[in-house]
Amino acid sequence: MAHQPEACQPGILKKDGGAGLFLVLNAGSKNGISRKIAGISAITETVSAIDAAAGLSCVVAFGAAMWSAIGNGTHPKELRPFKKVSGRKHAAPATGGDILLHINSTRHDLNFELARALLKHLGPAVTVIEEVHGFSYMDSRDMTGFIDGTANPKGAAERRAAALIGAEDPAFAGGSYVLTQRYVHNLAAWEKLSVHEQEMRIGRTKKESVELSETVKPPTAHISRVEIKQNGRELKIVRHSMPYGQARGDAGLFFIAYARGLGIFESMLASMFGAAGDGQYDHLMDFSQPVTGSFFFAPSLKMLAAIR
Ligand code: HEM
């Protein structure tokens, strides 16, 4: 019989519904909260049953310090706290977080119902340090007006290969590393650029998301900075980012992505923020600023159920 890969939390590989709710929590007593973790899946199932067609999911993931308290002395090879990334012009701050709840479905009301039920269950031992309600905007566009997700790995096999830990760390197979960052866009300044100037900053055409040719695409375009090769192969991540915001106030992108290692994210961020040593940075960052940043580890379903 073929070896079955360890099952991951379903929200990691699925195609997103258009409504997201992201919660980053700190736990006062990390040991104390661990016995409540197992209850999260049952609560998600109960709320999900209200409308199965809405495809409600909740990925649960943990920061490095939290995992040290609940992981029975075991630690995923690459799990470490997010460190501030600084370049000459821009920086990406590190803001921590013990628990990430990544909720997604087609319905904002179900997401909200689940978030409230989970926070009630976890009780006063957790503090909410970030709550962001995301939505799908137009035809899957970021608020810059560009389609977000074009080069995301498609299909279960490609997404598994990009997002899930495998034989390189067998005790944690089926788990995944997560990067979250909330970006605030300077839309007023962005909208003053011509479409051509915007396209040179993204590296794709605005209307159809066609990649600019190598002769036209600058090395400072966003997609030039995040295309990172290792041994001749491009490193892949699975993105589930969503626009969020207020009509008059902060608006931008809640960036969230899954990968089989944290080093991939560190390389992409170093390249974006001008810390990769080639003197270049991502010129999209002149128009958007990250205000939070954290790394998490999302254990496999089996490992999540075993946390006591
Ligand atoms: C302000 C924040 C960001 C915005 C508005 C943004 C937007 C976009 C857009 C419009 C694309 C092109 C279409 C697509 O392939 O999805 C793209 C591609 C991509 N982005 Fe971002 N992004 C942001 C932050 C990030 C961050 C923080 C990372 C990684 C740490 C990242 C990684 C990628 C990758 C890997 C691709 C695909 C590149 C390729 O293979 O063509 N992005 N992004």
Residues whose N, C-alpha, C, O or C-beta is under 5 A from the ligand:
A	BS01	HEM	D142 F146 I147 D148 G149 T150 A151 N152 Y183 I223 V226 L253 F255 F265 M268 L269 S288
